Amino acid sequence: MNEASLNNLKAIEGAGAASGLRNWRFVKDRWVRHVMAFGGISVIVAVLLIFFYLLSVVLPMFRPAALEARAEYGVPGGADAETLYLGTEEYAEIGLRLTARGEVIFFATGDGHVLDSKRLPIPAGASITAVGAGEPSQGAVAVGLSDGRALLFQAQYINTYPGDKRRITPGVRYPLGPAPLKIAEDGQALTRLAVQSHADQTTLAATTEGDQAILVSFKTSRSLLGDTTAVERKAAVIPATYGGVTHLALSVKQRDLVLASAEGFLLYYDITNTPHLIDRVNAVSNGARITALAYLSGGISVLTGDSRGRITQWFPLRAQDNRYSLARVRDFQSQAHPITVIVPEYFRKGFAAADESGSIGLYHATAHRTLLVTEGAGQALGHVAISPRADALMTLDRARGLRFYTVHNEHPEVSWSSLWGKVWYESRQQPEFIWQSSSAAGDFEPKFSLTPLAYGTLKASFYAMLFAIPIAVMGAVYTGYFMSPAMREIVKPTVEIMGALPTVILGFLAGLWLAPLVEQNLPGVFAALLMTPLAMILSAWLWTRLPASWRQSVPEGWEAAMLMPVIALSIMLSMGLSAPLEAFLFDGNMRAWLGRELGLAYDQRNSLVVGIAMGVAVIPPIFSISEDAIFSVPRHLTLGSLALGATPWQTLVRVVLLTASPGIFSALMIGMGRVVGETMIVLMATGNTPIMDFNLFTGFRALSANIAIEMPESEVNSTHYRVLFLAALVLFAITFISNTIAELVRQRLRLKYSTL
Amino acid sequence: MKSLRTWFESGSPWVWLSAGAVSLCLIAVFGLIYLIAVNGLPHFWPARIAEIDYRDADGARQILIGEIVDRELKTGADRASGGEAQVLMKLGNRDIYGLDFRWVSERGITRIEYPREIIAVEREEWGNLYGYLAGVEEGGRRVVSADDPIAELGARLGRRHELKARISHIEKDLIGGVNYEMENLRLRQRRLELDGVKDPGSFAAIRDSQKALEAEYERLNGDLAKLNEDIGRDGIVVRVAGGQEVKLPVAKVIRVYQPNRMSVAEKLGHYVEKIGEFVSGDPREANTEGGIFPAIFGTVLMVLIMAIVVTPFGVLAAVYLREYAKQGLFTRIIRIAVNNLAGVPSIVYGVFGLGFFVYFVGGTIDRWFFPEALPAPTFGTGGLLWCSVTLALLTVPVVIVATEEGLARIPSEFREGSYALGATKAETLWRIVLPMASPAIMTGLILAVARAAGEVAPLMMVGVVKLAPSLGLDGSFPYLHLDRKIMHLGFHIYDVGFQSPNVEAARPLVYATALLLVLVIVALNLTAIRIRNRLREKYRAAEY
């Protein structure tokens, strides 16, 4: 219509002096139209932006890992000597290769050229017969010799910054001196070796040619002046090895030793003092063999790989009688060929495994996640090394040389099942839901289970809605249907103001005023919950007893105002009765009584307090929307009902509520959305402990409060950060769904009213 | 009995019950405001200071001086039998006793008096000091006090306040300005280096300015040292409960008064003065004392910027929805989107603001425009701008809904009349529709401001801090510092109430802050409601 009128205008005026102005006006009109469209569409864009931005932060967590081949070259330093060990440093710029001749070759990982080569001081006549590496983050490597001795060394990388550029100088140091240490008393060659060395304590476990398993520990003590060091050696024979030992592993704390036997048994020893067997379990199914054994970082879990490609995680559990046993925690069956080597990551609970076909798998233990399995080339990989930051990986075999990969695996800790399901964390008795995102310890296993938080949110919502729904809906019914217009003019804005009260103030009052009050007057609170409705009905009945002339002096629809003093009185009376009630019914202390008789714990800041405070926060939206729906029920419906002889209450229940029920439903949905996302009240009025029980008298930690607490200290783009974004996305999704349903219902209701 | 049954069947009790629900809501609202007022307002009233003789459970006798703050019966069985009452005394003198509140058994109080000579000393540190004025010192020597030591002290306090104002001016404005300039110079130099400028002239100019500033700084520092020496001249000696004499430099004293001697008018004056200080002063003692001016200032500034951002977008979107878009599925989707945006939890906005605005947009701005400051972030960390923008996003639905409602109420005759006179749609909008809708826009804006002023959760992530060193608006170019962290009333309540080491002492202050915030929000909402009601009346008249 407007377009047409403009064209008419143009036609009538024709060309002339005014046409410039007219064109300008026309352009302006066009322009405004575009600007307006931009404004409208930008709102949708904003909603989509929030959603997609949150999603874009969350999604990388669920992406599988990727290996990106960076370089491929022949075995650095020549393939004529066998490789015994492969390693790298912090920045994965320099690789280390130990050969059977006792050479430590440092090479550039980028192209394989040898940077430096050191020869281990191996005595003449002896040769290397075994090698063992300690916890990767400690970097100790030991070689076992044919004369029953062993040599411990550590690669050392010194970073210097000449000209603002990083230069890494590799070197080798010998924590226990360059002289070999005696391991086997009888001088038999060592066949297998495991080592852990930390500060002044070093432990080596070895098997000898004579199939004897021995354990030797060295304790270094420095003299006061620091010029001489004394090394104390302790040796023991490991008992009960049940035949041939195929693998050995020592925990980083040098307190546990795990052996794998040829028959597929896993033997778990306590080596704190004299080594003794704690538990012996069959680790493989019939016919399979244990083909790899390694500790996961942190030294609690052991991983076994078997000849069928299965990898199993084990850790010791303490039973009721204080006895430990090795528990089978989880299996990974993603590779089909015998596992040849398992390499743990340095700091996370992830590991890489290679099998006989040459395929590599990347796994994460806690998340029970197989992140990647590469196609094998048909030939077993002799060695696999992971860089300390777990962002690079090297494989080496004699035939094909060395391959260097960049690993894209930033968030292995999280999987859908570990976020929402029970997870068996290290040293826990059984799978559990735990949220514990950080700790002071470096080798901490982060526990990202959103279930306790979601549970807290639900608990809060449940109690808040329980408190709010009756009050809000009944209040709406009264205000929308019975209340006198004059009073309605007061009530509506008052409720609106109630809705505008900042939640930080409600939370503050709940935490600092209500919580102590409830704690001190617990029986009074319950008495008030019970007595207040009774007092209302009682006063209503008394009102009917009053002389008619009195009653008629008050116009209809002012009951709410009259009840105010009654309610105030009944609440005050209940509170006053609190102490006598407590003395009479609960032996003077209701909280203790609750714990004793019902086994309910009591926290000062609990769900009851949150329920009341959050109830107060959601009454207004529920009230306003329900009231709107009830008030706009067409008058002719109610008048018709009344004319047919129904009482006002009957009309309300059978006609008004029935018609308005979709509106009330949508009010509840919107209230639900509010409660779920409310932050300040739950933050301030609960103890914020992520526990899972439905007890009215304990606190909880809600998703929203958790975000508020942990977001400021979470590292950008870390897994923790992304998990918190996921929590926000969950909140967004819940409220999005409930609001959309509410809005659709409401729009339909409006349509219905207009046709009635 | 029958009448009772018919009464129940008529549904009348249920009507009353539902009326009770409304009453409960009303009681909740008025009760809350009353509660906050009752706890917050008396804080500034000069309370009487009692001197009591106290015999504790072990029979030891003590003299205590302090305000009686609270009285409570012990919990449990004792309480039921009317048992032992305890009173909470604010003893002050935290530096001497370690804690400034103490519960004492009422039974142990053998004498209670309110001596007129007791003074309360408000200090910059350690909270209040209660006791008797024993003397005034100048340069470490006891001054023979005049007849009225309080008056003597008054004059010296006046001098102290004057000196303090000068010190504060030098420290905050002058030296602060110099530091700000120095930092700017450093950044300019870094910028030149980054740009690869080799011209020694530009560097020399910067060095010259730096030299000048350093000289200025030295001079100011000299002035400051002299003033500090001056202000340290006087001291007072206070005899606290138990007879111990405590020396206190006047420099640390803010106010000395004798509440037991004050008349009601004097108390009223004191009260007004304290409220003035509360509203206009800086916080002290980890925010548990002093004023909340930076928090008020931060809140207002943030909300103003938010209003500037939110209004055009909200109005644009509403006008588009109502006047331009073809009503149908698309507008329905937009309306649902708007309502969804209103329902999204505020904490989600905070997360979004942190990730998107602070880290993504802010980080990009830093890389493009402020490379000289890196790795220290300029906009890549929470700040005033991001608080405002996040809240603008949060409140845009409020403005849209209110504006749309206003537009819907304008009878179409007005638009049609305008078209009939040959106006274009844009002209009609600008001259007829928007002016008529302006009260509705205003309502929306007021509601948005009220919502923003009370919101805390998202702000905790995008730049509100417990103590901001400088205000977002000051005398240094460019005057409005969008990158600075701000303080906020709501966050102040959360922080002081829950994170402060001395919650008991801070509680009245939190109530007072809460009262201020509630009053502002209630006033804003009432204004919005008034405007809306007037608007409805007006158009009801126009429709017929």
Interface residues (C-beta under 8 A of the other chain):
Chain A: M1 N2 S5 L6 L9 R25 F26 K28 D29 W31 V32 R33 V35 M36 A37 F38 G39 G40 I41 S42 V43 I44 A46 V47 L49 I50 Y53 L54 V57 P470 I471 A472 V473 M474 G475 V477 Y478 T479 F482 M483 V491 P493 T494 V495 E496 I497 M498 A500 L501 P502 T503 V504 I505 L506 G507 F508 L509 G511 L512 W513 Q520 T532 P533 M536 I537 S539 A540 W541 W543 T544 E559 A560 A561 M562 L563 M564 V566 I567 A568 A579 P580 E582 A583 F584 D587 G588 N589 V616 I619 F623 T647 P648 W649 Q650 L652 V653 I670 G673 R674 V676 G677 E678 T679 M680 L683 M684 S704 I707 A708 M711 P712 V716 L724 F725 A728 L731 F732 T735 F736 S738 N739 T740 A742 E743 L744 Q747
Chain B: L4 W7 S10 G11 S12 P13 W14 V15 W16 L17 S18 A19 G20 A21 V22 S23 L24 C25 L26 I27 A28 V29 L32 L35 I36 N39 L73 T75 G76 A77 R79 A80 S81 P312 F313 V315 L316 A317 V319 Y320 L321 E323 Y324 A325 R332 I333 I334 R335 I336 A337 V338 N339 N340 L341 A342 G343 V344 P345 S346 I347 V348 Y349 G350 V351 F352 L354 G355 F356 Y359 L393 V396 I400 Y419 G422 T424 K425 A426 E427 L429 W430 L447 A450 R451 A453 G454 E455 V456 A457 M460 M461 G490 F491 I493 Y494 G497 F498 V503 R507 V510 A514 L517 V518 I521 V522 N525 L526 I529
